[in-house]
Structure formats: C-alpha cells, structure tokens
C-alpha cells in the first residue's frame, strides 16, 4: 500500500507543479 501511495505522489506531484507553473506563467503574461 505504501508503494502505491508513493507512485501516486510521484505521478501527481509533477502534474500539480506543471499546472501551478502554467497558471502563474499565464497570469504573469496577462499582466504585461
């Protein structure tokens, strides 16, 4: 069960980081 949780985190974390980066990049681009 612990291994599954680690795999889920490894899959979810990069996606969350990319989404946060894209949303921040869009807001920064929209301010210009």
N, C-alpha and C positions, 0 to 999 in steps of 0.2 A: 504493500500500500504506500509505503514511504517513497519507493522508486517511482510509482505512478505520479505522486504529488510533485516530485522533483521534475519529472518530464513535463508535467503540465506547466510548472513555473517557467521552465526553460523555453517552452513554446509561447507562453502568454507574455512574458516579460519583454522580449524584443518587439512584439506587436504593439504593446502598450507604449513602449519608448518611441517607436516609429510614429504612432498616432499622435502622441504628445508633441513630437518634433514637427510633424506636418502641420498641426493646428497652430503651433507657435510660429512656424515659418509663414503660414498664410496670414496670420494677424499682423506680423511684422511687415509683410509685403503690402498688406492693405493699408497700413498707416502711411506709407510713402506716397 
